[in-house]
Amino acid sequence: MDKEFVYEDAIKELEQIVAKLSEGKVSLDESLKLYTRGVELSNLCQKRLTEIEQKISIVNKDGSVSLLQIENEEE
């Protein structure tokens, strides 16, 4: 992706893709392009959700969330 990934924007684009494909008014080639883009967006969204889930699941004994641990593990 050229611009910074924004989860909400990706979901909106996915909704638009689903709507276009559901209408059945696009060519076969365009359907393939839309489907491919939809899979790409879905994978990016899933990756982002997994990252957030990992950050949330690291809870210290005192109940605070440690974001630093995940960020350091990614390096």
C-alpha positions in Angstrom: 0.0 0.0 0.0 1.3 3.4 -0.9 -0.2 5.3 2.0 -0.3 4.5 5.7 -2.6 1.6 6.6 -5.8 2.7 8.4 -8.0 -0.1 9.5 -11.2 1.8 9.3 -10.4 2.9 5.7 -9.7 -0.7 4.7 -13.0 -1.9 6.2 -14.8 0.8 4.3 -13.1 -0.2 1.0 -13.9 -3.9 1.7 -17.6 -3.0 2.1 -17.5 -1.2 -1.2 -15.9 -4.2 -2.9 -18.5 -6.6 -1.5 -21.3 -4.3 -2.6 -19.9 -4.1 -6.2 -19.4 -7.9 -6.4 -22.9 -8.5 -4.9 -24.5 -6.4 -7.6 -23.0 -8.7 -10.3 -22.7 -5.8 -12.8 -18.9 -5.9 -13.2 -17.0 -7.8 -15.8 -15.2 -11.0 -15.0 -11.8 -9.3 -15.2 -13.0 -6.5 -12.9 -14.5 -9.0 -10.5 -11.1 -10.8 -10.3 -9.4 -7.4 -9.6 -11.9 -6.6 -6.9 -11.7 -10.0 -5.3 -7.9 -9.9 -5.3 -8.0 -6.4 -3.6 -10.5 -7.7 -1.1 -8.3 -10.6 -0.1 -5.3 -8.2 0.3 -7.4 -5.9 2.5 -8.7 -8.7 4.5 -5.2 -10.1 5.2 -4.0 -6.6 6.2 -6.9 -6.2 8.6 -6.4 -9.6 10.1 -2.7 -8.8 10.6 -3.5 -5.5 12.3 -6.2 -7.2 14.6 -3.6 -9.8 15.6 -1.1 -7.2 16.4 -3.6 -5.3 18.6 -4.7 -8.6 20.2 -1.1 -9.4 21.1 -0.6 -5.9 22.6 -3.8 -6.2 24.7 -3.0 -9.7 25.9 0.3 -8.7 27.5 -1.0 -7.6 30.9 1.3 -7.1 33.8 0.5 -8.4 37.2 -0.7 -4.9 38.3 -3.2 -4.9 35.4 -1.5 -2.5 33.1 -0.8 -3.3 29.5 2.8 -3.4 28.4 3.1 -2.2 24.8 6.8 -1.9 24.9 7.3 -5.7 25.1 5.5 -6.3 21.8 7.3 -3.4 20.0 10.7 -4.7 21.1 9.8 -8.3 20.0 9.1 -7.0 16.5 12.6 -5.7 16.0 
